Amino acid sequence: MSYKKFNLNLNSIISEFNKTVTVDSDKSISIRSFLIGSIGNNISVVKNALNSEDVFSTINCLKKLGVKIRKIAKKDYAIHGKSLGSLYLKKNEKLNFGNSGTLARLLVGILSTTPNIDVRLIGDHSLNKRSMRKLIELMHKFGATFLPNKKYNFPLRLISSNMPTGIKYVAGSSAQLKSSVIFAGLNSYGNTFIIKKKESRDHTENMLLQNKQSIKISKKKIKVIGKKYLNKINVTVPGDPSSAAFFSALTLLKSRSSLLIKNVGLNPTRIGFYKLLKKHGAKIYFKNMRKKNAEYVGNILVKSSKLKPIKATSDYYTNTTDEYPILFIIAALTKGTSTFKGIAELSNKESNRITEMQNILKQVGVNSYYKNNQLKIFGKGKISGERYKINVKNLGDHRICMSSFVLAVLIGAKTEIKNFETVFTSSPSFLKIMKLLGVKFEIKK
């Protein structure tokens, strides 16, 4: 599914609100569910999957690789697993990852050790600009070949290894690279060892917990035992905490407002945004916490708050990666100097999120300074937006579009956000929920 391009115009301030909402399903868990179901045995079931462009790209790629996927309800799917090493496609076939870096890295991990794969890999204009160097260098160790040589961004040609052997990998903050190594190791000869130097998202490990024959997981180490098999999975996908962050930010900064967000994934590796803001005065409460499919789920209650300037050490990066653009908006609208350390990797997201967010803040008179892997934002507190105009160019970056939207409706600046349809890669209900909260906007096709 591909959404028609449109721009979004905003020119008014949101009124106070008191609402209950449900956000879109978690993208990270949705994509992993389809991938693991496809290389598992028997029929896996994924319920409440995210119906977004990134997930549709995942389904389309897997269908091209011979996987039968049936829609059994509006957001529920049955995946007929082909088992490890059994994906196939015709020579010179093309796989299109769309905008999804998650899909790209994880599926390349699977295909690199799947026999007889010779495929062209492409993405959209945004994904094609992103460096895949670390991924390629890791897959080289498993014996995979990428052409042209020494080219590190899509389009690329991947020729899989027919005799892959396990590797040792010291994992950093990237959950995608860690997952790609797990997937490559599952169909390699011998064992693959992953040393966890830093904490990162663990959705892949949680989904594989029932496979002791294939993977052994401890706090500091993962051992992948190659050439075994994977059991089928049954997953109910919770709401996405990253999507919830934008509505939470809006509530925190809008006086006399409150919001209850139901059934959100509260995995400890995903809630850095909420923990950080709670430390700085945010009224955020987790309610009805429970465990489902090895993942924590609960409701998030948010109330408007008087916040202190944010001091984010580099330790927050791993668990807050997707939320930095909206954190920068919060910093801009909080009086005082906020500091974000250890964020260099933000320059290799869907766009360079550091410079692009600095450009947007500059348009509303907020100064910032980036040097030595540290961004300082000199927050103005309340901003009267009538004198400002915000123009967001086509960056192909959903998080920047969403963040700019929140800024615009809080200060009332006349705003145009180009190619807003990119938001639907992760949050197709974003505008619907904003409308429910009382936001007025105009779509320009």
RODO-2510 file (C-alpha; in nm, 4 decimals, decimal comma):
residues 445
     n   res          X          Y          Z
     1     m     0,0000     0,0000     0,0000
     2     s     0,1297     0,3438    -0,0905
     3     y    -0,0232     0,6691     0,0320
     4     k    -0,0788     0,9672    -0,1964
     5     k     0,1507     1,2609    -0,1302
     6     f     0,0086     1,5606     0,0525
     7     n     0,1214     1,8701     0,2405
     8     l    -0,0281     1,9801     0,5707
     9     n    -0,1142     2,3373     0,6722
    10     l    -0,1656     2,4507     1,0327
    11     n    -0,2562     2,7943     1,1638
    12     s    -0,4210     2,7699     1,5061
    13     i    -0,3507     2,6789     1,8687
    14     i    -0,4995     2,3634     2,0198
    15     s    -0,7504     2,4132     2,3054
    16     e    -0,7128     2,2323     2,6389
    17     f    -0,8361     1,8712     2,6365
    18     n    -0,9098     1,5711     2,8572
    19     k    -0,9279     1,2543     2,6483
    20     t    -0,8652     0,8797     2,6274
    21     v    -0,6983     0,7395     2,3121
    22     t    -0,5415     0,4254     2,1690
    23     v    -0,2297     0,4780     1,9565
    24     d    -0,1084     0,2758     1,6591
    25     s     0,0462    -0,0663     1,7160
    26     d     0,4199    -0,0996     1,7766
    27     k     0,6179    -0,0926     1,4529
    28     s     0,9310    -0,2679     1,5837
    29     i     0,7334    -0,5628     1,7204
    30     s     0,5077    -0,5836     1,4133
    31     i     0,7978    -0,6091     1,1667
    32     r     0,9867    -0,8626     1,3788
    33     s     0,6720    -1,0754     1,4167
    34     f     0,6351    -1,1199     1,0416
    35     l     1,0058    -1,1933     0,9907
    36     i     1,0295    -1,4503     1,2717
    37     g     0,6990    -1,6114     1,1722
    38     s     0,8286    -1,6514     0,8162
    39     i     1,1440    -1,8424     0,9166
    40     g     0,9698    -2,0441     1,1867
    41     n     0,7896    -2,3763     1,1579
    42     n     0,4120    -2,4162     1,1162
    43     i     0,1641    -2,1273     1,1196
    44     s     0,2324    -1,8209     1,3342
    45     v    -0,0377    -1,5685     1,4248
    46     v     0,0187    -1,1938     1,4689
    47     k    -0,2705    -0,9958     1,6168
    48     n    -0,3139    -0,6178     1,6214
    49     a    -0,0265    -0,5679     1,3746
    50     l     0,0467    -0,2138     1,2637
    51     n    -0,1187    -0,1452     0,9286
    52     s     0,1395     0,1009     0,8005
    53     e     0,3679     0,1427     0,5012
    54     d     0,6728    -0,0078     0,6740
    55     v     0,4750    -0,3191     0,7679
    56     f     0,3231    -0,3460     0,4192
    57     s     0,6778    -0,3282     0,2776
    58     t     0,7686    -0,6178     0,5113
    59     i     0,4719    -0,8267     0,3952
    60     n     0,5423    -0,7537     0,0270
    61     c     0,9093    -0,8534     0,0599
    62     l     0,8215    -1,1782     0,2392
    63     k     0,5583    -1,2689    -0,0199
    64     k     0,8214    -1,2222    -0,2919
    65     l     1,0387    -1,4639    -0,0919
    66     g     0,7703    -1,7326    -0,1148
    67     v     0,5988    -1,6807     0,2227
    68     k     0,2215    -1,7237     0,2392
    69     i     0,0666    -1,4545     0,4591
    70     r    -0,3112    -1,4455     0,5151
    71     k    -0,5089    -1,1570     0,6613
    72     i    -0,7550    -1,3176     0,9044
    73     a    -0,9011    -0,9960     1,0530
    74     k    -0,8483    -0,6214     1,0136
    75     k    -0,5128    -0,6244     1,1969
    76     d    -0,4575    -0,9995     1,2377
    77     y    -0,2442    -1,2213     1,0145
    78     a    -0,1538    -1,5883     0,9769
    79     i     0,2023    -1,6504     0,8553
    80     h     0,2831    -1,9887     0,7026
    81     g     0,6417    -2,0377     0,8168
    82     k     0,8882    -2,1765     0,5631
    83     s     1,1498    -2,2681     0,8283
    84     l     1,5123    -2,1544     0,8461
    85     g     1,7042    -2,1293     0,5197
    86     s     1,3970    -2,1895     0,3000
    87     l     1,3224    -1,8417     0,1660
    88     y     1,3855    -1,8149    -0,2082
    89     l     1,3339    -1,5875    -0,5071
    90     k     1,4252    -1,5671    -0,8727
    91     k     1,7681    -1,4408    -0,9732
    92     n     1,7911    -1,0638    -1,0283
    93     e     1,4654    -1,0137    -0,8411
    94     k     1,4250    -0,6868    -0,6509
    95     l     1,3223    -0,6300    -0,2862
    96     n     1,1965    -0,2833    -0,1966
    97     f     1,2298    -0,1886     0,1728
    98     g     1,0484     0,1432     0,1272
    99     n     1,1342     0,3758     0,4162
   100     s     1,2079     0,1018     0,6697
   101     g     1,5601     0,0788     0,8090
   102     t     1,4366    -0,1899     1,0504
   103     l     1,3138    -0,4126     0,7673
   104     a     1,6301    -0,3504     0,5653
   105     r     1,8754    -0,4477     0,8374
   106     l     1,6790    -0,7436     0,9738
   107     l     1,5849    -0,8997     0,6418
   108     v     1,9407    -0,8583     0,5106
   109     g     2,0499    -1,0526     0,8218
   110     i     1,8131    -1,3369     0,7317
   111     l     1,9001    -1,3404     0,3606
   112     s     2,2782    -1,3198     0,4050
   113     t     2,2893    -1,6802     0,5312
   114     t     1,9963    -1,8175     0,3292
   115     p     2,1315    -2,0357     0,0448
   116     n     2,1137    -1,9270    -0,3199
   117     i     1,9976    -1,5695    -0,2690
   118     d     2,0983    -1,3219    -0,5401
   119     v     1,8853    -1,0110    -0,5073
   120     r     1,8803    -0,6379    -0,5713
   121     l     1,7986    -0,4304    -0,2629
   122     i     1,6397    -0,0859    -0,2855
   123     g     1,4583     0,1646    -0,0651
   124     d     1,2872     0,4994    -0,1030
   125     h     1,4898     0,8188    -0,1540
   126     s     1,5348     0,8627     0,2229
   127     l     1,6461     0,5049     0,2975
   128     n     1,8770     0,5016    -0,0059
   129     k     2,0760     0,7873     0,1495
   130     r     2,1399     0,6072     0,4801
   131     s     2,4701     0,4314     0,5376
   132     m     2,4520     0,0520     0,5710
   133     r     2,8269     0,0180     0,6210
   134     k     2,8137    -0,1471     0,9655
   135     l     2,5511    -0,3954     0,8473
   136     i     2,7476    -0,4852     0,5341
   137     e     3,0721    -0,5329     0,7248
   138     l     2,8965    -0,7671     0,9703
   139     m     2,7333    -0,9733     0,6946
   140     h     3,0713    -1,0006     0,5172
   141     k     3,1890    -1,1931     0,8239
   142     f     2,9155    -1,4492     0,7601
   143     g     3,0378    -1,4796     0,3989
   144     a     2,7773    -1,2652     0,2194
   145     t     2,8790    -1,0469    -0,0773
   146     f     2,7478    -0,6986    -0,1603
   147     l     2,7961    -0,5327    -0,4978
   148     p     2,9285    -0,2890    -0,6013
   149     n     3,2244    -0,3368    -0,3654
   150     k     3,2787    -0,0611    -0,1078
   151     k     2,9359     0,0908    -0,1749
   152     y     2,7477     0,1268     0,1529
   153     n     2,4012     0,2474     0,0632
   154     f     2,1110     0,1119    -0,1423
   155     p     2,0606     0,0160    -0,4181
   156     l     2,2860    -0,2875    -0,3731
   157     r     2,3092    -0,6449    -0,4915
   158     l     2,3268    -0,9137    -0,2215
   159     i     2,4686    -1,2594    -0,2902
   160     s     2,4221    -1,4834     0,0117
   161     s     2,6802    -1,7164     0,1645
   162     n     2,6282    -2,0854     0,0884
   163     m     2,8631    -2,1878     0,3711
   164     p     2,8029    -1,9326     0,6498
   165     t     2,9783    -1,9831     0,9817
   166     g     2,8979    -1,8245     1,3173
   167     i     3,0781    -1,5119     1,4338
   168     k     3,1519    -1,3255     1,7568
   169     y     3,0025    -0,9765     1,7738
   170     v     3,0311    -0,7102     2,0426
   171     a     2,6972    -0,5273     2,0225
   172     g     2,6645    -0,1540     2,0792
   173     s     2,3482     0,0531     2,1022
   174     s     2,1918    -0,0646     1,7735
   175     a     1,9171    -0,3215     1,8277
   176     q     1,8800    -0,3546     1,4509
   177     l     2,2407    -0,4663     1,4018
   178     k     2,2142    -0,6998     1,7008
   179     s     1,8968    -0,8524     1,5533
   180     s     2,0518    -0,8876     1,2069
   181     v     2,3408    -1,0844     1,3597
   182     i     2,0949    -1,3071     1,5517
   183     f     1,9026    -1,3768     1,2305
   184     a     2,2180    -1,4452     1,0290
   185     g     2,3502    -1,6719     1,3047
   186     l     2,0339    -1,8845     1,3157
   187     n     2,1118    -2,0347     0,9747
   188     s     2,4923    -2,0479     1,0082
   189     y     2,7098    -2,3456     1,0921
   190     g     2,8377    -2,3504     1,4496
   191     n     2,7554    -2,0898     1,7109
   192     t     2,7297    -1,7115     1,6998
   193     f     2,8136    -1,5188     2,0165
   194     i     2,6858    -1,1677     2,0840
   195     i     2,8399    -0,9779     2,3755
   196     k     2,6004    -0,7074     2,4932
   197     k     2,8207    -0,4075     2,5695
   198     k     2,5205    -0,1734     2,5949
   199     e     2,1514    -0,2242     2,6604
   200     s     1,9346    -0,1972     2,3480
   201     r     1,5856    -0,2958     2,2364
   202     d     1,5244    -0,6635     2,3061
   203     h     1,2034    -0,7374     2,1133
   204     t     1,3819    -0,9951     1,8954
   205     e     1,5146    -1,1817     2,1987
   206     n     1,1736    -1,1704     2,3698
   207     m     1,0088    -1,3225     2,0634
   208     l     1,2684    -1,6008     2,0506
   209     l     1,2584    -1,6915     2,4224
   210     q     1,0689    -2,0174     2,3569
   211     n     1,3497    -2,1483     2,1348
   212     k     1,6104    -2,2798     2,3801
   213     q     1,7331    -2,5195     2,1099
   214     s     1,8327    -2,2216     1,8900
   215     i     1,9186    -1,9345     2,1211
   216     k     2,0335    -1,8871     2,4793
   217     i     1,9943    -1,5391     2,6268
   218     s     2,1535    -1,3962     2,9409
   219     k     2,1978    -1,0409     3,0632
   220     k     2,5407    -0,9942     2,9055
   221     k     2,5546    -1,2542     2,6281
   222     i     2,3477    -1,4169     2,3526
   223     k     2,4449    -1,7564     2,2120
   224     v     2,2855    -1,8439     1,8778
   225     i     2,3027    -2,2138     1,7948
   226     g     2,2991    -2,2441     1,4175
   227     k     2,1011    -2,4789     1,1915
   228     k     1,8317    -2,5752     1,4441
   229     y     1,4677    -2,4702     1,4037
   230     l     1,2263    -2,2060     1,5321
   231     n     0,8876    -2,2678     1,6905
   232     k     0,5811    -2,0839     1,5656
   233     i     0,4891    -1,7635     1,7495
   234     n     0,1635    -1,6087     1,8648
   235     v     0,1984    -1,2352     1,9218
   236     t    -0,0493    -0,9628     2,0153
   237     v     0,1207    -0,6340     1,9296
   238     p     0,0814    -0,3542     2,1910
   239     g     0,0578     0,0189     2,1189
   240     d     0,3786     0,1936     2,0129
   241     p     0,5435     0,3965     2,2942
   242     s     0,7221     0,6080     2,0308
   243     s     0,3917     0,7081     1,8679
   244     a     0,2482     0,7764     2,2158
   245     a     0,5393     1,0141     2,2911
   246     f     0,4091     1,2847     2,0551
   247     f     0,0640     1,2951     2,2160
   248     s     0,2294     1,2839     2,5594
   249     a     0,4476     1,5836     2,4722
   250     l     0,1448     1,7796     2,3504
   251     t    -0,0369     1,7070     2,6780
   252     l     0,2588     1,7989     2,8994
   253     l     0,2977     2,1366     2,7298
   254     k    -0,0728     2,2265     2,6967
   255     s    -0,2063     2,3801     3,0169
   256     r    -0,5038     2,2225     3,1978
   257     s    -0,4958     1,9084     2,9828
   258     s    -0,4761     1,5342     3,0462
   259     l    -0,4568     1,2223     2,8341
   260     l    -0,4954     0,8496     2,9014
   261     i    -0,3235     0,6328     2,6370
   262     k    -0,4377     0,2704     2,6569
   263     n    -0,2504    -0,0575     2,6008
   264     v     0,0960     0,0769     2,5211
   265     g     0,4115    -0,1363     2,5101
   266     l     0,6238    -0,0437     2,8137
   267     n     0,9329    -0,2528     2,7458
   268     p     1,2113    -0,1129     2,9717
   269     t     1,4335    -0,0609     2,6647
   270     r     1,1710     0,1674     2,5050
   271     i     1,0630     0,4089     2,7792
   272     g     1,3669     0,6349     2,8163
   273     f     1,1572     0,9304     2,6924
   274     y     0,9096     0,8907     2,9788
   275     k     1,1734     0,8238     3,2450
   276     l     1,3771     1,1264     3,1367
   277     l     1,0795     1,3625     3,1468
   278     k     0,9565     1,2292     3,4813
   279     k     1,2974     1,3279     3,6220
   280     h     1,2340     1,6817     3,4974
   281     g     0,8906     1,7343     3,6477
   282     a     0,6565     1,5573     3,4040
   283     k     0,3338     1,4138     3,5446
   284     i     0,3483     1,0765     3,3696
   285     y     0,2067     0,7635     3,5316
   286     f     0,2128     0,3999     3,4165
   287     k    -0,1117     0,2211     3,5062
   288     n    -0,2335    -0,1402     3,4904
   289     m     0,1137    -0,2800     3,4074
   290     r     0,1151    -0,6446     3,2990
   291     k     0,3211    -0,8871     3,0941
   292     k     0,2002    -1,0271     2,7613
   293     n     0,4121    -1,2265     2,5140
   294     a     0,7214    -1,1475     2,7283
   295     e     0,6545    -0,7723     2,6828
   296     y     0,5318    -0,5236     2,9438
   297     v     0,2044    -0,3502     2,8513
   298     g     0,0085    -0,0811     3,0355
   299     n    -0,1738     0,2512     3,0166
   300     i     0,0019     0,5894     3,0223
   301     l    -0,1639     0,8787     3,2050
   302     v    -0,0197     1,2213     3,1190
   303     k    -0,1097     1,5576     3,2736
   304     s     0,0071     1,9073     3,1807
   305     s     0,3221     1,9882     3,3763
   306     k     0,5722     2,2604     3,4572
   307     l     0,8982     2,1147     3,3261
   308     k     1,2588     2,1897     3,4090
   309     p     1,5250     2,2167     3,1339
   310     i     1,6227     1,8686     3,0175
   311     k     1,9656     1,7251     3,0956
   312     a     1,9989     1,4044     2,8913
   313     t     2,3236     1,2123     2,9333
   314     s     2,4467     0,9756     2,6618
   315     d     2,3022     0,6852     2,8655
   316     y     1,9557     0,7846     2,7445
   317     y     2,0340     0,7502     2,3746
   318     t     1,9621     0,3785     2,3370
   319     n     1,6210     0,3867     2,5055
   320     t     1,5120     0,7214     2,3612
   321     t     1,6423     0,7068     2,0031
   322     d     1,3146     0,7750     1,8190
   323     e     1,1946     1,0437     2,0575
   324     y     1,4771     1,2992     2,0324
   325     p     1,3020     1,5235     1,7755
   326     i     0,9996     1,5688     2,0036
   327     l     1,2310     1,6106     2,3056
   328     f     1,3949     1,8997     2,1186
   329     i     1,0504     2,0607     2,0818
   330     i     0,9856     2,0184     2,4550
   331     a     1,3266     2,1749     2,5274
   332     a     1,2482     2,4719     2,3014
   333     l     0,9215     2,5375     2,4888
   334     t     1,0782     2,4975     2,8341
   335     k     1,2577     2,8034     2,9683
   336     g     1,6316     2,7476     3,0222
   337     t     1,9137     2,5539     2,8592
   338     s     1,8569     2,1865     2,7805
   339     t     2,1491     1,9584     2,6990
   340     f     2,1486     1,6332     2,4979
   341     k     2,4712     1,4316     2,4981
   342     g     2,5823     1,1347     2,2886
   343     i     2,3414     1,1868     1,9986
   344     a     2,5765     1,1723     1,6965
   345     e     2,3931     0,8697     1,5500
   346     l     2,0861     1,0890     1,4944
   347     s     2,2610     1,2214     1,1842
   348     n     2,2085     0,8824     1,0133
   349     k     1,8341     0,8463     1,0599
   350     e     1,5671     0,9122     0,7947
   351     s     1,7276     1,2563     0,7815
   352     n     2,0003     1,4290     0,9795
   353     r     1,7714     1,4838     1,2769
   354     i     2,0137     1,7154     1,4550
   355     t     2,0572     1,9769     1,1824
   356     e     1,6996     1,9508     1,0529
   357     m     1,5490     2,0047     1,3978
   358     q     1,7893     2,2934     1,4579
   359     n     1,6604     2,4500     1,1337
   360     i     1,2981     2,4164     1,2476
   361     l     1,3691     2,5622     1,5927
   362     k     1,5540     2,8542     1,4326
   363     q     1,2365     2,9364     1,2356
   364     v     1,0573     3,0111     1,5654
   365     g     1,3458     3,2060     1,7182
   366     v     1,4959     2,9263     1,9303
   367     n     1,8749     2,9090     1,9270
   368     s     2,0723     2,5876     1,9597
   369     y     2,4356     2,4796     1,9430
   370     y     2,5788     2,1419     1,8433
   371     k     2,9424     2,0518     1,9091
   372     n     3,1380     1,7511     2,0368
   373     n     2,8409     1,5140     2,0200
   374     q     2,6301     1,7453     2,2362
   375     l     2,3304     1,9627     2,1487
   376     k     2,2310     2,2613     2,3599
   377     i     1,8870     2,4150     2,3116
   378     f     1,8240     2,7572     2,4645
   379     g     1,4556     2,7178     2,5514
   380     k     1,2330     3,0242     2,5392
   381     g     0,9387     2,8873     2,7344
   382     k     0,6142     3,0228     2,5915
   383     i     0,6408     3,1303     2,2270
   384     s     0,3835     3,3505     2,0557
   385     g     0,3648     3,1962     1,7111
   386     e     0,1738     3,4656     1,5192
   387     r     0,4980     3,6327     1,4111
   388     y     0,6591     3,3113     1,2888
   389     k     0,6222     3,0813     0,9913
   390     i     0,7371     2,7194     0,9907
   391     n     0,8225     2,5477     0,6644
   392     v     0,9231     2,1821     0,6764
   393     k     1,0662     2,0583     0,3470
   394     n     1,0292     1,7044     0,2134
   395     l     1,2738     1,5093     0,4308
   396     g     1,1028     1,1699     0,4220
   397     d     1,1243     1,1725     0,8020
   398     h     0,8064     1,0876     0,9921
   399     r     0,9430     1,1886     1,3341
   400     i     1,0330     1,5392     1,2162
   401     c     0,6903     1,5845     1,0550
   402     m     0,5161     1,4769     1,3782
   403     s     0,7403     1,6938     1,5974
   404     s     0,6839     2,0017     1,3784
   405     f     0,3094     1,9418     1,3947
   406     v     0,3179     1,9419     1,7762
   407     l     0,5255     2,2623     1,7817
   408     a     0,2872     2,4356     1,5395
   409     v    -0,0337     2,3602     1,7321
   410     l     0,1201     2,4619     2,0657
   411     i     0,2387     2,8066     1,9498
   412     g    -0,0030     2,8793     1,6634
   413     a     0,2598     2,9511     1,3969
   414     k     0,1491     2,9405     1,0341
   415     t     0,2996     2,6101     0,9222
   416     e     0,3386     2,4035     0,6077
   417     i     0,4770     2,0506     0,6373
   418     k     0,5664     1,8969     0,3012
   419     n     0,4915     1,5321     0,2205
   420     f     0,3173     1,4633     0,5495
   421     e     0,2109     1,1210     0,4208
   422     t     0,5518     0,9958     0,5379
   423     v     0,4006     0,9887     0,8913
   424     f     0,1917     0,6907     0,7806
   425     t     0,5078     0,4751     0,7684
   426     s     0,4763     0,4493     1,1480
   427     s     0,1569     0,6197     1,2667
   428     p    -0,1363     0,6053     1,0218
   429     s    -0,3785     0,7189     1,2976
   430     f    -0,1767     1,0300     1,3895
   431     l    -0,4080     1,2843     1,2244
   432     k    -0,7210     1,1014     1,3367
   433     i    -0,6082     1,1183     1,7014
   434     m    -0,5022     1,4832     1,6666
   435     k    -0,8491     1,5626     1,5294
   436     l    -1,0021     1,3869     1,8321
   437     l    -0,7880     1,6121     2,0567
   438     g    -0,9317     1,9181     1,8801
   439     v    -0,6535     2,0123     1,6374
   440     k    -0,7585     2,1905     1,3181
   441     f    -0,5493     2,1312     1,0055
   442     e    -0,5798     2,1523     0,6289
   443     i    -0,4646     1,8858     0,3867
   444     k    -0,3249     2,0127     0,0550
   445     k    -0,3028     1,7445    -0,2154
***
